[in-house]
Amino acid sequence: MFPNITKLQNRFFICYLLAVFIPIMLLSSMIYSYHSRQRTKDYITGKKNSLIIEQNYLESQLNSSSNYFNQLKSNYELQSLLKGIYASEREIVYVYNKQIYSLISSIFLYDSNISGVTLYTQNTNAANILNYFEPMSACPVYEDFQAELIDGFWKAEEEKDGAGFSFYIGFSNPPSAAFPGIVKLSYNHNIFSSCEADSPESSVYVFLNGRPIYRSNDAPEASACLEAHEQQLLAQTQADAPQVILDGKSRSIISAISLDNGIFHVIRVTPETGNIFSYQPFLLSLAISVLILGSASIIIFCLIFKPLKNIVRLSEHMNRQNSHTLSLYPGKISRDETGDLILSFNRMSERINELSESLLNNEIQLKNAQIEALQNQLNPHFFYGTLESIRMIAEANHQELISDIAYSFGNLMRYSLSREYLVPVSREIEMTRQYVSIQEKRLVNRFEISWDICELDDKWRCPKFALFNMVENVFSHNVSKCRSFIQAAVILKKDGDDLIITVKNTGPGIPPERLAHLRYLLEHPRERDTMTSENNGRGIFNINDRLRLFYGGDYRLDIDSEENVLTVCSVRICKHYNGF
């Protein structure tokens, strides 16, 4: 119904979305994202620290194989036996029972992770009669891993209960490149029991050179998760830090460590039961966002939307105004700027109603004046016709004086009834001359008037009857009130872009008290009601007021008089005034 109001409300809601709703939701998302990343980072850091401890422990367990080999290698009797120095059965059994057996037994005794010790030797007699000894030909790595045997290496083994792993290292015999003996230390899976003990719900996988040698608590979900990240995890070397991967799809945590320069990889897949993948932080962040948004909405409603609603109601009230009389806003006026706006509208409505009523009255008066003016137009035509009849009768009876007076009087009447405010100065002079001609016929030899007029064109204009009234005052206040001869002069003189019109005359003049009173009344129009009806000076007041109205305050009528000597009246007009 009110499209402008709908647009205003739509703009408010758009501003609300852009300034409040969207920023709060973005801020909440940023806060949640920051805390989520920080929580995940702290968790991964703690997890890696524990994995480093576990990595160091397993590394020390695997490094024990080198220690055991050093113990065997440092035994002189064993070295002699492997090199074939003891060849007879009696010597072999004696040396074995004396030192070698106890040395090998101590390895089993102190390390439960070792499931077997095998010594491969070129001494065939020892290999045939002693436990833990095998001929060199039975060694599966003797031919293919000559270079690796110098420093030792790990190899996956096939066992009855699955894949196992062993450590092979050869007894060097410099300068000969052949090995008099090779030690095989077979390990069971107890070495990885610590991985299972830390988190029983985890699935543990151990790889040796990329080949799986151990699985514990294997589950389909864990196997699928491992398969998705296996290539990435097996590319890790011991120099790399432990890896921790959060798999949101399976809601699992994958941790991996590498041992012995990346030969071993221990991977653990743990279902996450904590809050890493929990929606609780998100829901908490959402709840805080909703709380902040609700509080901000209430504040905005009280501070902005409520005043906006008042403006909307005021707009609806203004749109319902369909008559020339405005009704005041009937709703509640709040104590804010919208309330001030409503009060201003009510005051404006009252003022408009007053002006509308006044305008209606003025229109009625104007119509009445127009009707009256139309009726009064008949009177001048009647007078013109009557004067013309008098002039024609006077000419027919050879009464030239009466004819001339009737002709001049008719011209003066037409001039006075014209609707011009400013007239050419030349025309004003012509009408004044006709008035003087009438006075010459009426008052023979009572006065003399001279005319000193500069050259003028039609651009010089003056208020109608400005000169006429000054000349008329000469006859009404001087010639008619004394019997002496009156001399008068009319002078028109240019002063730049101004024209000065001066009328001088002899005669009784104006008394000083009267002159001072006239000058005071010229400057104070409101005091003119104190003038008497006989000598009210309305003519000079009219000239002065019209000069100021047309040209400004610097243009006025000046009057000066010396009693029984001389009276001077002058006005100043401007050439560049264009009139109405």
C-alpha positions in Angstrom: 0.0 0.0 0.0 2.9 2.3 0.9 5.9 1.3 -1.3 8.1 4.0 0.2 7.5 2.5 3.7 8.2 -1.0 2.5 11.5 0.2 1.0 12.4 1.9 4.3 11.8 -1.2 6.2 13.6 -3.4 3.7 16.6 -1.0 3.9 16.6 -1.3 7.7 16.6 -5.1 7.5 19.3 -5.1 4.9 21.4 -2.8 7.0 20.7 -5.1 10.0 21.9 -8.1 8.1 25.0 -6.4 6.9 25.9 -4.5 10.1 24.8 -6.9 12.8 23.7 -10.4 11.8 26.4 -11.3 9.2 29.3 -9.7 11.2 28.3 -11.5 14.4 28.0 -14.9 12.6 31.3 -14.4 10.9 32.9 -13.4 14.2 31.5 -16.4 15.9 32.7 -18.6 13.1 36.2 -17.1 13.3 36.2 -17.6 17.1 35.0 -21.2 16.8 37.5 -21.9 14.0 40.4 -20.3 16.0 39.5 -22.3 19.1 39.0 -25.5 17.1 42.4 -25.1 15.4 44.0 -24.2 18.7 42.4 -27.2 20.5 43.5 -29.5 17.6 47.0 -28.0 17.6 47.4 -28.6 21.4 46.1 -32.1 21.1 48.4 -32.9 18.2 51.4 -31.4 20.1 50.7 -33.4 23.2 50.2 -36.5 21.1 53.5 -36.0 19.3 55.3 -35.5 22.6 54.0 -38.9 23.9 54.9 -40.5 20.5 58.5 -39.2 20.8 58.8 -40.9 24.2 57.4 -44.1 22.8 59.7 -43.8 19.7 62.7 -43.4 21.9 61.7 -46.5 24.0 61.2 -48.7 21.0 64.4 -47.5 19.4 66.3 -48.5 22.5 64.6 -51.9 22.4 65.7 -52.4 18.8 69.2 -51.1 19.5 69.7 -53.8 22.1 70.4 -56.2 19.2 73.7 -54.4 18.5 74.6 -54.7 22.2 73.9 -58.4 22.2 76.0 -58.9 19.1 78.9 -56.9 20.7 78.7 -59.2 23.7 79.0 -62.2 21.5 81.7 -60.7 19.3 83.8 -59.8 22.4 83.9 -63.4 23.5 87.2 -64.9 22.4 86.2 -68.5 22.8 83.2 -67.9 20.5 85.3 -66.2 17.9 87.8 -69.1 18.0 85.0 -71.6 17.7 83.4 -69.8 14.7 86.8 -69.6 13.0 87.4 -73.4 13.3 90.2 -73.1 15.8 88.3 -75.6 17.9 87.7 -78.5 15.5 87.4 -81.6 17.7 84.1 -82.5 19.3 85.7 -82.6 22.7 87.1 -79.1 22.4 83.9 -77.7 20.9 81.7 -79.1 23.7 84.1 -78.0 26.4 84.3 -74.4 25.2 80.6 -74.3 24.6 79.7 -75.5 28.1 82.3 -73.3 29.7 81.5 -69.9 28.3 79.3 -69.8 25.2 76.2 -71.4 26.6 75.9 -69.1 29.6 76.4 -66.1 27.3 73.6 -67.1 25.0 71.3 -68.0 27.9 71.8 -64.6 29.5 70.4 -63.0 26.4 67.1 -65.0 26.7 67.1 -64.4 30.5 67.3 -60.6 30.4 65.3 -59.8 27.2 61.9 -61.4 26.8 61.5 -59.8 23.4 64.0 -62.2 21.9 62.5 -65.5 20.9 65.6 -67.1 19.5 69.3 -66.8 18.8 71.0 -68.6 15.9 74.7 -68.7 15.1 75.5 -69.7 11.5 79.1 -70.9 11.3 81.6 -72.4 8.8 82.6 -74.9 11.6 80.4 -77.9 10.5 81.3 -79.9 13.6 80.0 -77.2 15.9 76.9 -76.8 13.8 76.2 -80.5 14.0 76.5 -81.0 17.8 75.6 -77.7 19.4 72.3 -76.0 20.1 71.7 -72.5 18.6 74.4 -73.3 15.9 73.6 -73.9 12.3 75.8 -74.5 9.2 76.5 -71.4 7.1 74.7 -73.0 4.2 71.5 -72.9 6.2 71.7 -69.1 6.5 69.0 -67.6 4.2 70.8 -64.3 3.8 74.4 -65.4 3.3 74.5 -65.3 -0.4 72.2 -62.2 -1.1 73.0 -59.8 1.7 76.8 -59.8 2.0 77.1 -56.0 2.1 74.3 -55.6 4.6 75.8 -58.2 7.0 78.7 -55.9 7.9 76.5 -53.4 9.8 73.6 -55.7 10.3 70.0 -55.4 9.0 66.4 -56.4 9.9 64.4 -58.9 7.9 60.9 -60.1 8.0 60.4 -63.8 8.6 57.6 -66.1 8.0 56.6 -67.9 11.2 53.9 -70.3 12.2 51.7 -67.7 13.8 52.4 -65.1 11.1 55.2 -62.8 10.0 58.1 -62.2 12.4 61.3 -60.3 12.2 65.0 -61.0 12.9 68.3 -59.1 13.1 71.2 -60.5 11.0 74.8 -59.4 11.5 78.1 -61.1 10.5 81.3 -61.6 12.4 83.9 -59.9 10.3 87.3 -61.5 9.7 89.6 -58.9 8.2 91.3 -58.8 5.9 89.2 -61.7 4.6 85.8 -60.6 3.2 84.2 -63.9 4.2 82.2 -64.1 7.5 83.2 -66.9 9.9 79.9 -66.6 11.5 76.5 -64.8 11.3 74.2 -64.1 14.3 70.4 -64.1 13.8 68.4 -62.6 16.7 64.8 -63.5 16.3 62.3 -61.1 18.1 58.8 -61.8 19.1 56.0 -59.2 19.1 56.3 -58.4 22.8 58.4 -55.4 21.9 55.2 -53.6 20.6 53.1 -54.5 23.7 53.6 -51.0 25.0 51.7 -49.7 22.0 48.7 -51.9 22.9 48.9 -51.1 26.6 48.6 -47.3 26.1 45.3 -47.5 24.3 43.6 -51.0 24.2 40.9 -49.7 21.8 43.6 -48.9 19.2 44.5 -50.9 16.2 48.3 -51.4 16.0 50.1 -52.1 12.7 53.9 -52.7 12.3 55.7 -52.6 9.0 59.2 -53.7 8.2 60.5 -52.3 5.0 57.0 -51.7 3.9 55.8 -55.2 4.7 53.3 -55.8 7.5 54.8 -58.0 10.2 52.3 -57.4 13.1 48.7 -56.5 13.5 46.8 -56.1 16.8 43.1 -55.5 17.4 42.6 -55.2 13.7 39.1 -53.8 12.7 37.6 -53.1 9.3 37.2 -49.4 10.0 40.8 -49.2 11.1 42.0 -51.1 8.1 40.1 -48.8 5.7 41.5 -45.7 7.5 45.1 -47.2 7.3 44.7 -48.0 3.6 43.6 -44.4 2.9 46.8 -43.0 4.5 49.3 -45.9 4.1 51.4 -44.4 1.4 51.8 -41.1 3.3 52.7 -42.8 6.6 55.2 -45.3 5.1 57.2 -42.5 3.4 58.3 -41.2 6.9 61.9 -41.7 8.0 63.3 -41.7 11.5 64.5 -38.1 10.9 60.9 -37.0 10.6 58.8 -36.1 13.6 56.0 -38.5 14.5 52.9 -38.0 12.4 49.4 -37.4 13.8 46.5 -37.4 11.3 42.9 -36.5 12.3 40.5 -38.4 10.0 37.2 -36.7 10.4 35.5 -39.2 8.0 36.1 -42.2 10.2 36.4 -40.1 13.4 39.8 -41.6 14.1 43.3 -40.5 15.0 46.2 -42.0 13.2 49.6 -41.8 14.8 52.8 -43.1 13.3 56.5 -43.4 14.3 59.4 -44.7 12.4 62.3 -46.7 13.8 65.9 -47.5 12.7 65.9 -44.9 9.9 62.5 -45.7 8.6 62.9 -49.5 8.5 60.2 -50.0 11.0 56.9 -48.1 11.0 54.5 -48.4 13.9 51.1 -47.1 13.1 48.2 -46.9 15.5 44.6 -46.1 14.6 42.6 -44.9 17.6 38.8 -44.2 17.5 38.3 -40.7 19.0 36.0 -40.7 21.9 36.9 -37.3 23.2 35.9 -33.8 21.9 38.3 -33.5 19.0 35.4 -34.4 16.6 32.7 -33.4 18.9 29.9 -30.9 18.0 29.8 -29.6 21.5 32.2 -26.7 20.9 30.3 -25.8 17.7 27.0 -25.9 19.6 28.5 -23.8 22.4 29.8 -21.2 19.9 26.4 -21.2 18.2 24.6 -20.7 21.5 26.9 -17.8 22.3 26.3 -16.3 18.9 22.6 -16.6 19.3 22.8 -14.9 22.7 24.9 -12.1 21.3 22.7 -11.7 18.3 19.6 -11.7 20.4 21.0 -9.0 22.7 22.1 -6.9 19.8 18.7 -7.3 18.1 16.9 -6.1 21.3 19.2 -3.1 21.6 18.8 -2.3 17.9 15.1 -2.7 18.2 14.9 -0.3 21.1 17.4 2.2 19.7 16.6 2.2 15.9 13.7 0.1 14.9 11.3 1.6 17.4 12.0 5.2 16.3 11.9 4.0 12.7 8.5 2.5 13.4 7.3 5.9 14.6 8.6 7.5 11.4 6.7 4.8 9.3 3.5 5.5 11.2 4.0 9.3 10.7 4.6 8.6 7.0 1.4 6.5 6.8 -0.5 9.3 8.5 0.9 11.9 6.1 0.0 9.7 3.0 -3.6 9.6 4.3 -3.9 13.4 4.1 -6.1 14.0 1.0 -7.8 17.3 1.8 -6.6 21.0 2.0 -7.0 20.7 5.8 -4.3 18.6 7.5 -5.1 16.5 10.6 -2.7 16.3 13.5 -0.8 13.1 14.3 -3.0 11.2 16.8 -0.4 8.6 18.0 1.9 8.6 21.0 4.8 11.1 20.8 8.1 9.7 22.0 10.8 11.7 23.8 13.4 11.6 21.1 14.1 13.1 17.7 11.2 11.3 16.1 8.9 12.9 18.8 10.4 16.2 17.8 9.7 15.4 14.2 6.1 14.6 15.0 5.7 17.8 17.0 7.2 19.8 14.1 4.7 18.1 11.8 1.8 19.0 14.0 2.9 22.6 14.3 3.4 22.7 10.5 -0.1 21.2 10.0 -1.6 23.9 12.3 0.3 26.6 10.4 -0.7 25.2 7.0 -4.3 25.1 8.1 -4.1 28.7 9.2 -2.5 29.7 6.0 -4.9 27.7 4.0 -7.8 29.4 5.7 -6.2 32.8 5.2 -5.5 32.0 1.6 -9.1 31.0 1.1 -10.3 34.3 2.6 -7.8 36.2 0.5 -9.1 34.4 -2.6 -12.6 35.4 -1.7 -11.6 39.0 -1.1 -9.6 39.0 -4.4 -12.7 37.8 -6.3 -14.8 40.5 -4.6 -12.2 43.1 -5.5 -12.1 41.9 -9.2 -15.9 42.2 -9.3 -15.8 45.6 -7.8 -13.0 46.6 -10.2 -15.1 45.5 -13.2 -18.0 47.5 -11.9 -15.8 50.6 -11.4 -14.5 50.3 -14.9 -17.8 51.7 -16.0 -17.3 55.0 -14.0 -14.2 56.3 -15.9 -15.9 55.7 -19.3 -18.8 57.7 -18.1 -16.6 60.5 -16.9 -14.5 60.5 -20.2 -17.7 60.6 -22.2 -19.2 63.5 -20.1 -15.9 65.6 -20.4 -15.8 65.0 -24.1 -19.4 66.2 -24.4 -18.6 69.3 -22.4 -15.5 70.0 -24.6 -17.6 69.6 -27.8 -20.4 71.9 -26.5 -17.8 74.5 -25.5 -16.1 74.4 -29.0 -19.6 74.7 -30.6 -20.3 77.8 -28.5 -16.7 79.2 -29.1 -15.8 78.7 -25.4 -12.1 77.9 -26.0 -11.1 78.2 -22.3 -13.7 75.7 -21.1 -12.8 73.4 -24.1 -9.0 73.5 -23.2 -9.7 72.9 -19.5 -12.0 69.9 -20.3 -9.4 68.4 -22.6 -6.5 68.8 -20.1 -8.7 67.5 -17.3 -9.6 64.4 -19.3 -6.0 63.6 -20.0 -5.1 64.0 -16.3 -8.0 61.6 -15.4 -6.8 59.0 -17.9 -3.2 59.3 -16.6 -4.3 59.0 -13.0 -6.5 55.9 -13.7 -3.8 54.0 -15.7 -2.3 50.9 -14.0 1.3 51.9 -14.4 3.6 52.2 -11.4 6.6 53.7 -13.2 6.1 56.0 -16.2 8.6 57.8 -18.5 9.8 61.0 -17.1 8.9 62.8 -20.3 5.2 61.7 -19.8 5.3 62.8 -16.2 6.5 66.3 -17.3 3.8 66.4 -20.0 1.0 65.7 -17.5 2.4 68.2 -15.1 2.5 70.9 -17.9 -1.2 70.2 -18.6 -2.0 70.6 -14.9 -0.1 73.9 -14.9 -2.0 75.1 -18.0 -5.2 74.5 -16.2 -3.9 76.6 -13.3 -2.8 79.4 -15.7 -6.3 79.6 -17.1 -7.8 79.7 -13.6 -5.2 82.0 -11.9 -4.2 84.5 -14.4 -1.0 86.5 -13.6 -0.7 85.0 -10.1 2.4 82.9 -10.7 5.3 82.2 -13.0 6.9 78.9 -13.5 10.2 78.1 -15.3 11.4 74.7 -16.7 15.0 73.7 -16.7 15.0 70.2 -18.2 18.1 68.2 -19.3 18.0 65.9 -22.3 16.2 62.6 -21.4 15.2 59.4 -23.3 12.4 56.9 -22.5 14.7 54.8 -20.3 14.4 57.4 -17.6 11.3 56.4 -15.6 9.9 57.7 -12.3 7.0 56.9 -10.0 3.7 58.3 -11.3 2.8 61.7 -9.9 6.2 62.2 -8.3 6.8 65.6 -10.1 3.1 66.3 -10.4 2.5 66.2 -6.6 5.5 68.5 -5.9 4.2 71.0 -8.4 0.6 70.6 -7.1 1.9 71.5 -3.6 3.1 74.8 -5.0 -0.4 75.8 -5.9 -2.2 74.2 -2.9 0.1 75.6 -0.2 1.5 78.8 -1.7 -0.5 80.3 -4.6 -3.9 79.7 -3.1 -2.9 80.9 0.4 -1.4 84.3 -0.5 -2.0 87.3 -2.8 1.6 87.9 -3.7 3.1 86.8 -7.0 4.7 83.3 -6.8 7.7 82.3 -8.8 8.4 78.6 -9.2 11.0 76.6 -11.1 11.2 72.9 -12.1 14.8 71.6 -12.6 15.8 68.1 -13.8 19.5 67.4 -13.5 21.5 64.2 -14.1 23.9 62.9 -11.4 25.7 59.9 -12.9 23.1 57.1 -13.2 20.6 59.1 -11.1 18.3 61.9 -12.0 17.5 64.7 -9.5 14.1 66.4 -9.8 13.8 69.7 -7.9 10.9 72.1 -7.5 11.5 75.6 -6.0 9.0 78.3 -5.2 8.6 81.5 -3.3 5.7 82.1 -1.0 4.7 81.6 2.7 6.9 78.6 3.0 6.7 76.1 6.0 7.1 77.1 9.6 10.2 75.5 11.3 8.0 73.5 13.8 5.9 72.2 10.9 9.0 71.4 8.8 10.7 69.4 11.6 7.4 67.5 12.2 7.2 66.7 8.5 10.8 65.4 8.4 10.2 63.2 11.4 7.0 61.8 9.9 8.9 61.0 6.6 11.2 58.7 8.6 8.5 57.3 11.0 5.5 56.2 8.9 3.7 54.7 11.9 3.4 58.2 13.5 1.5 59.8 10.6 -1.9 59.2 12.1 -1.4 62.3 14.3 -1.5 64.5 11.2 -4.6 66.7 10.9 -6.9 66.3 7.9 -6.4 69.8 6.7 -2.6 69.6 6.2 -1.9 65.9 6.4 1.0 65.9 3.8 -0.2 62.7 2.3 1.2 63.7 -1.1 4.9 64.0 0.0 4.6 60.9 2.2 3.3 59.0 -0.8 6.2 60.1 -3.0 8.8 59.3 -0.3 7.4 55.8 0.4 7.2 54.8 -3.2 10.8 56.0 -3.8 12.0 53.8 -1.0 9.9 50.9 -2.2 11.1 51.2 -5.8 14.8 52.1 -5.4 15.8 51.4 -1.8 16.4 53.4 1.4 18.9 55.8 -0.2 16.2 57.3 -2.4 13.7 59.6 -0.7 12.1 63.0 -0.8 14.0 65.9 0.6 12.2 69.1 1.7 13.6 72.4 2.9 12.0 75.7 3.5 12.7 79.2 4.8 9.5 80.8 6.0 8.3 83.6 3.6 11.4 83.2 1.4 11.8 79.9 -0.4 10.7 76.2 -0.4 12.6 73.5 -2.1 11.5 69.9 -2.7 13.7 67.3 -4.5 13.7 63.6 -5.3 16.3 61.3 -6.7 15.5 58.4 -9.1 17.7 55.7 -10.6 18.0 55.0 -14.4 18.6 51.2 -14.2 15.5 50.2 -12.3 13.4 48.0 -14.6 10.1 48.3 -12.7 7.6 45.6 -12.0 
